[in-house]
């Protein structure tokens, strides 16, 4: 069976197409998304090597896992998320790949680590997801993550990390970014609402999409603390070192080493 055929289930759902459409939708918001993934995997290789056991945290459709396994074929990945629609896509896309396991869990549940198949990981990776959490639950989550990362292992979070000390820079960056988004939308790019509207009409994804909106609503109201907050909170949680290893005008990738 070809790889493309393996991504299409017996009901005819093209999981590769859904995976790629999710990527395109996310890139509308973050044109430099692939660059942050590249740096993330560079640092995985630099610190823990090319055969890591990875926890893909708030994995969504498995975007990080997809890139991880293409670059490091001997890696293994556990994806954890609560979103039933995105997990449906992830499970369909990676069906038959014994290197990948998916777990349904709520990261705000104090017992969520108990659902994982392993007690420790060489790398815990996440991107554009934890801004759904408020600062208190996020600090708690960082403490739990510190308990899951093996000694010498890494945690990386690529996300919106706002610097409130630079309001003019922030305003200029946002205006420039949104002008580019408007041009892309005029050329046919799908935004968040458009993508979910398509998922709601798909015969396989309609039911999990409905459940997804029952869980989350339209969009969770989380926080976007500064890079300094992330680094200091990670050190307080038990990591030896933490700092940015990549940044765009609006986002940062923070790396913490156990």
N, C-alpha and C positions, 0 to 999 in steps of 0.2 A: 504494500500500500504506500502511495506517495505521501509526503508530509502534508501536502494540500488536502488530499483525501482524508487524512487522519483528523483534520480540523473540521470536517463536516460530519455531523452525526446522522443517524439513520433517519431522522425526521427532516433532514435537509438543511439544518441550520449551519450557516457558514461562520464558525467561531473565529476564524482568522479575520473575516471581514468585520465582525463586531469588535475584535481586539484593535484592529487598525483604525476603525472609526472612533473608538475611544481615544486612541493616541492623537488623532488629528484634532479632535475636540479639545483635548488638553493643551495641545500646541497652539491653539488659537489664543489661549490665555498666556502661555509661556513658550514663545518661539525658541528659547534657548534650553528647552527641556532635555534634549538629547545630550547637550554639553554637561549638564549637572549629573546625568546618569553616567557619562563617561568618567568624570572625575570621581564619582562615588566608587565605581568599580576599580579605577586606578588605585584608590586608597585601600580598598579591600585587598587587592593584590599586594600592595606595598607593605601592609601591616600583618595580614594573616595568610597570604599566599593564594594560590589558584585553585584549591580544592576545599573551600570553606563550607561549613554547615551554616546556613543563613536563615534568619527569621525575617520574612518580608511582612513588616508590620503595617496594618491597615492596607492590605495588598491590593484591594480593588480587583481589577481584571488580571493582575499579575504582571504589570508592566516592568517592575524591577526584576522579577524572577525571569521573565523572558530574556532580558538583556544579560542577566547573570549567566544563564545556562548557555547562551550563544557564545559568550566570551570564555566561560570556564565550564567546559562540558562535564568535568568531574565534581562540580559543586552539587550540593543538595539544598533544597529550599522548602521551608514551611511557610505558607501564606496564611495569615490570620486576618479576618475581617468580619463584619456583621451584616454588610449589605448583601441581601440575597440575590439581587439582579447581577451585580458585578461578580459575585462568587459563581453564579451560574455560568457566566462567560468564561471566567478563569478555569473552572472545572471542565468545561467543554473544550477549551483551547488546549489544555494540558492533558487531556484524557489519554491514558496509557503510558504517560511518562513517569516511571517509578522514582525519579529524582524529586518529584514534587508532591507535597501533601497540603491540603487545605483544611483549615479549622474555622468553624464559625464561633466567634466569641465577641463579647462586648468589652472593649478596653476600659470602660468605666466600672466594670464589675471587679471588685477586689480579688475574686478567685479566677480571673481569666487565665493566668499562667498555668493553672492546673489542667487546662484543656490541651496543652501543647504536648507533642509526642516526645520531646527531649527537654532535659532540664537546663541545658546550656547551649550556647551558640557562639560560633566564631565571630559572626557579624549580625547585628540587628539593623535593618535598613528600612527607611520610610521616606516618602516624598509627597508633599502637597496634600497632607492628610491631617496632621495633628493640630492645625489651626482650627479644626472643628471643636477643640476642647477649650474650656476655660483654664486659667492659669493654675488654679488649685488642683483639678484633676490631672493636668499635664505634669505638674511637679510630682504628684503621686505616681503617675505612670513612669516617669524617669527613674524613680526609685525602684520600681518593679523591673524595669529594663536592666538596671545595673545588676540586679540579681540573676538575670538570664545570660548576660554576656560573660564568656569564659575569661579567665585571667589572660591578659595580653590581647583580648579581642576588642572589637570596635562597635560603636553605635554611631549611625549617621542619620541625620534628619535634614532633608532639603525642603524648605518651606518659606512662606512669607515671614520675614522678620523685620518688623517696622522700627525705624529709628525716629522717634518723635523729636529729637533735637535738631532735625534738619527739615523744617516744614517747606521751605521754598524748593529745595532739591526734590522732596517727595512730590510736591504738586507738579513740578515740571516733568518729572519722570512719569507720573501717572497720566498726564495729559498726552505726552508723546506716545506712551504705550497704548492708550485707548484710541488714539488716532489711527495707529496701525491696525488695531483690532477692528475698527470701523471699516477700514479699507478691505480687510480680509473677509469680513461679514458680507460686505457688498458683493464680493467676488464669489460668495456661496459657502463660506465656512459655517459650520454648525457651532452654536454656542451650547452651554449646559442645558438650557430649557429645550432647545431643538432636539438635542440628542436623546434626552429622556422621553420626549414626545414620541420619537421613533421607537424607542424600546417599549413603550406602553402599547404600541400597536402590533408588536411582533407576537405571533402566536405562542412562542416558547418563553419569551421574556415578559409578557404582559402580567402574569400573576406574580412573579418575583418582584417586578417593578412596583406593583401596587403595594406589596408588603414592605418594600423599601421606603416608600413614602409614608406608610403608617409608622415606621420606626423613626425616621429622621425629619419628616416634614419636608418643606421645600429646600431648606438649607439651615444647618445648625449655626447658632450664633456663638462662635468661639472667640479666642483672643489671638493676637499676633504680637507677642512680646519681642523685645530686641534680641539681637545676637548675644549681647552681653548677658542678658537674663538666661538664655539657653545654656551658655557656657558655664556660668556660675552655678546654675541649678544642677547641671550634670556633675560638676565637681562635688557639690554638696551631697549628691546622691551616691557618690562612691567611685566616680571615675577619676583617674589620676591626672588626666590632661583633657582639655576640651578647647577647641577653637575653630574658626571658619577655615575651610580649605578651598572654598569657591564662593563667589558672590556675583550677583547681577545687580542692577540698580534697585531692584525691589526684593530680591530673595537671597538667601544664603544657604550654604550647606555646612552644617556644624558637624565636626568629627570629635568623638570622645573615645579615649583609649582606657580600658580597664587596667 
